[in-house]
Amino acid sequence: MRREVLQRFLTNTDETGRFIVKSSVTGITYFVEPLYKGKTASWGDINPATKQLEGNYGSKNTGAVKERESLLTEENGFMNVGYFKGSPFGEIDRRDKEHEERMNLN
């Protein structure tokens, strides 16, 4: 993976929801990137004079990225990219156990 991709991946993690998990068993590093397809929530400040919503912050702080903004691509050096619903920790645990078994067979 290119160094600039790693730096970009770790930028604005509060807004993107991206994070990294390193296995203490196998030493493998897992990159997690929450994706969303839906519309962002409208939230901001209500102007007391006009009663209108101002400063729509919902489009910025989503905690996820759109699929087209994903950094987890083969072009960026990532392998075995998978998509699934729910918590990523179950999938990370499953993949890590499979890798541990392969390590023990060799």
Summary of the structure (lengths in Angstrom):
residues: 106
radius of gyration: 18.3
end to end distance: 26.0
largest distance: 71.2
contacts: 216
relative contact order: 0.20
helix: 33%
strand: 13%
